[in-house]
Amino acid sequence: MATGTQLEKSAPLMHGQPQLTDRLAGLWGRARVGWAGMQPAQRGWMLVAALLLAALVGGLFWYGLRPDWRILYADMDPEDVRQAGQVLSQAQIPFELSANGAASWCLPRNWTRRGC
């Protein structure tokens, strides 16, 4: 007869291999000791480096996940721009009006192959 749920059961321990929680606890302890041994100026530079690294990783994610915009129509009349915007909005197709001075509609790359 089972005495616990599936969530309460743990994987069998392998002899000689520390579990993930033990490894993380050890890493956290070493980080705390290292932080305590730093001078205030070193801590400041460490925080600046961590913030720059986080900004770099965040920027790379943003750049990698943003859509690749392609021009669908260019040099359109203002009335055509309005009508195209209505049609694309009704069809729930993401679009953006280019800011290069000419009236150009841009769609994500994966929408240009589908045909509107």
N, C-alpha and C positions, 0 to 999 in steps of 0.2 A: 504494500500500500504506500502510495506516494505521500510524503509529508510536507512538500513545498511546491510552489508554483515554478514554472519554467524560468521566470525572472530571478527567483531566489537561488537557483542552481548556478554554480560557477564551473568553468572549465577545469579539468583536472590539472593540478600543478605539475609542471615539468621540473624535475630535480636539476639544479644548477642554472636555471634560467629565471632571472627576476621578472616579475610581472610588469606591465606597463605602468601601473600606478606607482610601483616602487622606483622605477626608472625616473618617472616625472618628479617624484618627491625628492630624489637625489639631485636631479638637475636644478630644481627650485632651491634646494638648500645650498648648492654651490653658487647659484646666482646671488642669493642673499648674502653669503659670505663675501663674494667678490664685490658686491655693491657696498657693503659695510667697510671694506678695505680701501675704497676709493676716496680720494680727496674731493672736496666740493667742486672744484673746477673740472675734474675728470667726470664727475657725475653729470655736470652740465653738458659737457661735450658728448657724453653717452646718450643723453636725452635728445640732443640735437641730431645725432646720427640715427637714433631710432625713429624720430619723426621724419627725417629725410628718407629713410628706407621705407617707412609706411607710405609716404607720399609717392615714392617711385613705384611701389607695388600697386597702389591704388590707381595711379596714372596708367600703368601698363594694362591693368584690368579694364579700365574705362576705354582705352584706345583699342584693345582687342575685342571688346564686346559691342562697340558702337556699329551701327549699320554702315555699309559701304554704299553711299548715295550715287546714283547714276541719273543723268539727264534724260528725261522722258520727252519734254517739249522745250524748245527755246525760241526766243524772240516772238512772243505771243502778244496779241492785242489785249488791252485791259479787260474787255468783255469776255474774251476767250479764257483769260486767266481765271476770272470769276466763275465761269461755267465749268471749267475743268476742276476747280476746287470743290464745287458742289458735287460733281459726279464722283470724285475720289472720296470725298467725305461720306457720301451715301453708301458707297461700296466698302467703307471702312478700310480703305487702303492708306497706309501711312505715307505722307508726302511732306515736302517742304519747298517753299519758294526760295530760289537762290537769291543771294544778296549781292550779286555781281553787277547790278544795274540793269541787266536785261531780264525780262520776264521769262524765267526758266523754271519748269517743274522738275524736281528731283524725287526719285523713288529709291527705296532700298534695292540693292542689286537683285535679291531673290524675287522681287515683285516684277522686275522688268522682263523676265523670261516667261512669266505666266500669261501675259496678255490681259488687258483690262477689259 
